[in-house]
């Protein structure tokens, strides 16, 4: 805290960590959106046995790999 105005002063490392966390949050959201948009393929496969297209399986796999919690 700054003694002049009681504001919070961040170091460069703190700012960089915050930015990295924000960027990963955006990546996580994009990946979760991809999974949510293609969930119906999985549900259809479970319900009817219809095969999930390989490009959808690959996209879902890549999305899961990008998520960092």
Secondary structure, 3 states (H helix, E strand, C coil): CCCCCCCCCCCHHHHHHHHHHHHHHHHHHHHHHHHHHHHHHHHHHHHHCCCCCHHHHHHHHHHHHHCCC
